[in-house]
Amino acid sequence: MLPCCYICTVHGHKELPPLPAGTVVVSGHTHIPLLEKRGNLVYVNPGSVALPKGGFEPSYALLDGRSFSIIGLKSGEVLMSLTI
């Protein structure tokens, strides 16, 4: 079970609707992987499996219980992780 109330998925990352504390915001606009807690929100960007940017390999996000991981598509390595 997620320790949050909502998951908000958006393409971009600059304009968000009002969100309750604990919301996980998932966006992919930049194609750069990111896992970050900012204030009372958690931000997830899985990167990109097709057009990665920022020097990262193709990647995707995985949620396992309370832990998010960004996984390298080719290497299978955990590039970053965050437990919420």
Secondary structure, 3 states (H helix, E strand, C coil): CCCCCCEEEECCCCCCCCCCCCCEEEECCCCCCEEEEECCEEEEECCCCCCCCCCCCCEEEEEECCEEEEEECCCCCEEEEEEC
